[in-house]
Amino acid sequence: MNTFVSHLESALDGTRFEPGQVLGTHQERPLWVRYDLSAVGAAASPQEVAQRPAGLWKYRELLPLPFETEPVSLGEGPTPLVDCPRLARELGLRGRLTVKDESHLPAGSFKSRGMAVAVSMARELGLKRLAVPTAGNAGGALAAYAARAGLEAWVFMPADTPSINQIEAWLAGAKVVLVDGLINDCGRIVREHRERMGWFDMSTLREPYRLEGKKTMGLELAEQLGWQFPQVILYPAGGGTGLIGIWKAYEELRALGWLTNAAPPRLIACQSEGCSPIVRAFDAGERFAETFPKAHTMASGLRVPAAVGDFMMLDAIRVSDGAAVAGREGQIVPWMRRVASAEGLSICPETAVCFDVFERLLAAGSIEQDQHVVVFNTAAAQKYPEVFDLDLPRLAKGQAFDPSIAE
Ligand SMILES: *Cc1c(COP(=O)(O)O)cnc(C)c1O
């Protein structure tokens, strides 16, 4: 295969694997895709990459798909970087506050980056039936990309997954199974039946290529900022591919010498207090996280009580001098409204958690006031009708207009 992939490597013990074969995990833990970075550096430059047509496939040398293979694509990015000066002022940040708005991607969430690359690779490797356990958006994205590729998709989601996620997967022709349980229970079903059903397991970090797609969030962010990273990144962390992918992007760009400023971003992993296994492990100084009991949060993408890449997240958080912090469940809807009211940005509940964490870290002085802070908006509010009480008290009702509502 014509790529710059040198090998795949166990994230746990460094065991190496040849590329070009169907691989999942090693000892039930994830694999890294490794590239011959000196060959990449000889073949491409940041100036030349910047001239290419927009979208995640412009970073082709740092992706696993052979050059001669047409990607499975619905048009992935770039997503806008939106400066939020009004919100920054309100919060007391004198530096710069920017939202990277991933809700603009196909299927309405950043999950499409991972699925674009993973489904392209699955088709390249001759796989036909793809299955995924999901907290919501990964199911919609897999269904869309599998449809685009002409492959079969099976989507297992908790029965109380946001209705939009159920509908989008069904619309794209996936076989949707609603499970009485959480994403871990969905994953167990996929693993138990995968041989008999002939499924390939597309779970987060149980195949190596979704991470490579998510990595393009970091590559794209760096390119948009003139090949450098901001000082602080807040990211809503569930299964962890986003956070780990951004760090992998940083490491690869630094190794390539493409960064105009090689200072690393501090990675702040944001979780909800209703499901914060990574925060607990971070606080306890552990490298592996314990399963979070009775996980419950309206930020459904963060409802991941046990992540197979827990140690990869915790490593990235620690080497970047970052933190893992839980936001308050009761502040999710208020933050969604506050961000939309101040800046017009429609943010998902997962990102609302990041803003709650941000405000507190800023107040506590652990984020300095003069810094450039980037918050990732992983999806739009419109995907989550269930988090709102649709009988909103402040909506004027009836036919008669009452001017007194203007106060
Ligand atoms: C999946 C998801 C997350 C969590 O992302 P990971 O990269 O798996 O940690 C955050 N926000 C939304 C909207 C998601 O769908």
The ligand as a Gaussian input file, in Angstrom:
#p B3LYP/6-31G(d) Opt

LIG

0 1
 C      -18.524000      11.636000      21.080000
 C      -18.725000      13.004000      21.525000
 C      -17.860000      13.618000      22.454000
 C      -16.744000      12.868000      23.114000
 O      -15.720000      12.700000      22.197000
 P      -14.494000      11.723000      22.345000
 O      -13.539000      12.230000      21.347000
 O      -14.992000      10.356000      22.068000
 O      -13.978000      11.864000      23.733000
 C      -18.054000      14.964000      22.728000
 N      -19.052000      15.664000      22.169000
 C      -19.916000      15.106000      21.297000
 C      -21.013000      15.940000      20.739000
 C      -19.769000      13.767000      20.938000
 O      -20.614000      13.234000      20.048000

